[in-house]
């Protein structure tokens, strides 16, 4: 079953592209790889959640969160000049730890597979 491709989804894809390209231009994030994972907009296009990921330690993750929130007005300005909407959505950055969870599950499954091989050899 296909999901409808509604306006909030289309605008979300555009916002994801704009935010991704503008995050690269933030000088404070020069040596840090920040990936925009997803953008979720409400149907009325007034609220926007931007999910991002950083492959680093907790200190760097908190630093990135502060930098993104510090540059929030600039990011909203870039969205406003790129997409012509009546209202520019309010933005909230949310850390997405899906990759970390997937790595943890992968490591657990590998450990279980190794233990099964060891128990089968006995």
C-alpha positions as CSV (number, residue, x, y, z in Angstrom):
1,X,0.0,0.0,0.0
2,X,1.5,3.3,-1.0
3,X,1.3,6.3,1.3
4,X,0.0,9.6,-0.2
5,X,2.7,12.0,-1.2
6,X,1.2,15.1,0.5
7,X,2.4,18.7,0.6
8,X,4.0,18.4,4.0
9,X,6.2,15.5,2.7
10,X,7.2,17.5,-0.4
11,X,8.1,20.6,1.7
12,X,9.9,18.4,4.2
13,X,12.2,17.0,1.4
14,X,12.9,20.6,0.3
15,X,13.7,21.7,3.9
16,X,16.0,18.7,4.3
17,X,18.0,19.7,1.3
18,X,18.2,23.3,2.3
19,X,19.2,22.5,5.9
20,X,21.8,19.9,4.8
21,X,23.5,22.4,2.4
22,X,23.5,25.2,5.0
23,X,24.8,23.1,7.8
24,X,28.0,22.5,5.7
25,X,28.5,26.3,5.7
26,X,28.5,26.7,9.5
27,X,32.1,27.4,10.4
28,X,31.8,26.0,13.9
29,X,30.9,22.6,12.5
30,X,34.0,22.4,10.1
31,X,35.4,19.1,11.5
32,X,32.2,17.5,12.6
33,X,30.1,15.3,10.3
34,X,26.4,16.1,10.9
35,X,23.8,14.2,8.9
36,X,20.2,15.3,8.5
37,X,18.3,12.0,8.8
38,X,14.7,13.2,8.4
39,X,12.4,16.2,8.4
40,X,8.9,15.8,9.8
41,X,6.4,18.6,9.2
42,X,2.9,18.9,10.6
43,X,0.1,18.9,8.0
44,X,-0.4,22.7,8.5
45,X,3.3,23.3,7.9
46,X,3.7,25.3,11.1
47,X,6.0,23.0,13.1
48,X,9.0,21.1,11.9
49,X,11.2,18.5,13.6
50,X,14.6,18.0,12.0
51,X,16.3,14.7,13.0
52,X,20.1,14.8,12.8
53,X,22.9,12.4,13.6
54,X,26.5,12.8,14.7
55,X,29.0,10.0,14.9
56,X,31.0,11.1,17.9
57,X,31.1,11.2,21.6
58,X,28.4,12.8,23.9
59,X,30.4,16.0,24.4
60,X,30.5,16.6,20.6
61,X,26.8,15.7,20.3
62,X,25.9,18.3,22.9
63,X,28.1,20.9,21.2
64,X,26.4,20.3,17.8
65,X,23.0,20.6,19.4
66,X,24.0,24.0,20.9
67,X,25.5,25.2,17.6
68,X,22.4,24.2,15.6
69,X,20.1,26.0,18.0
70,X,22.4,29.0,18.0
71,X,22.1,29.1,14.1
72,X,18.3,28.5,14.1
73,X,17.4,32.0,12.9
74,X,19.8,31.8,10.0
75,X,18.6,28.4,9.0
76,X,14.9,29.6,9.1
77,X,16.0,32.6,7.0
78,X,17.6,30.3,4.4
79,X,14.4,28.3,4.3
80,X,12.3,31.4,3.9
81,X,14.3,32.7,1.0
82,X,14.4,29.3,-0.7
83,X,10.8,28.1,-0.3
84,X,7.9,30.5,-0.8
85,X,5.5,29.7,2.0
86,X,3.0,31.9,3.8
87,X,4.5,30.9,7.2
88,X,7.9,29.6,7.9
89,X,7.7,26.6,10.3
90,X,9.1,26.7,13.7
91,X,12.0,24.3,13.9
92,X,13.1,21.9,16.5
93,X,16.3,19.9,16.2
94,X,16.2,16.3,17.6
95,X,19.1,14.0,17.9
96,X,18.5,10.7,16.1
97,X,20.3,7.8,17.6
98,X,19.0,5.1,15.2
99,X,22.5,4.3,13.9
100,X,23.8,3.7,17.4
101,X,21.0,1.4,18.2
102,X,21.5,-0.5,14.9
103,X,25.2,-0.9,15.6
104,X,24.4,-2.2,19.2
105,X,21.9,-4.7,17.8
106,X,24.4,-5.8,15.1
107,X,27.1,-6.4,17.7
108,X,24.8,-8.4,19.9
109,X,23.7,-10.6,17.0
110,X,27.4,-11.1,16.0
111,X,28.2,-12.1,19.6
112,X,25.2,-14.6,19.7
113,X,26.4,-16.1,16.4
114,X,29.9,-16.6,17.7
115,X,28.6,-18.2,20.9
116,X,26.4,-20.6,18.8
117,X,29.4,-21.6,16.7
118,X,31.5,-22.3,19.8
119,X,28.7,-24.3,21.4
120,X,28.2,-26.3,18.2
121,X,31.9,-27.2,18.1
122,X,31.8,-28.7,21.5
